[in-house]
Amino acid sequence: MPGLDQSTPQPTEIILHQTSCLLEVGFDDGARFELPTEFLRVHSPSAEVRGHGKGQETLQTGKRDVKIIAIEPAGSYGIKPSFSDGHNSGIFSWDVLYYLGRNQEALWAGYLQRLAAAGASRDAVASTKTAANPSKPCKSQT
């Protein structure tokens, strides 16, 4: 995953759609992406998800209905979302958001393959559903 790159287009608009669980991001080169909150959560650039080096990634499971509950600016280079499952340590720089948007289809397919290989699920375990995992589900990503 890329780091901070000053040649990356800059965002012109960031809109959080709570009901559909989408983060819409428009860039100054005309690119516009609708990024599901589940997709952002499982591809968080945080050490909790990415690890501290290659091969240390942690497969994120049970995140189908996770929502973004708050977004803070991260300097002038990105955003720091807080997710409904308590995760709030990932800083999404503009180039990370752009990369995720441009590669969403392939990244999502790879994630689903890793889930299947691990015998894991996008759904939270029923006994652990709480207010952090809202009863009103997000619009599902296929």
Buried (B, 14 or more C-beta within 10 A) or exposed (E): EEEEEEEBBEBEEBEBBEEEBBBBBBBEEEBEBBBBBBBBBBBBBBEEBBEEEEEEEEEBBBBBBBBBBEBEEBEEBBBBBBBBBEBBBBBBBBBBBBBBBEEBEEBBEEBEEBBEEEEEEBBBEEEEBEEBBBEEEBEEBE
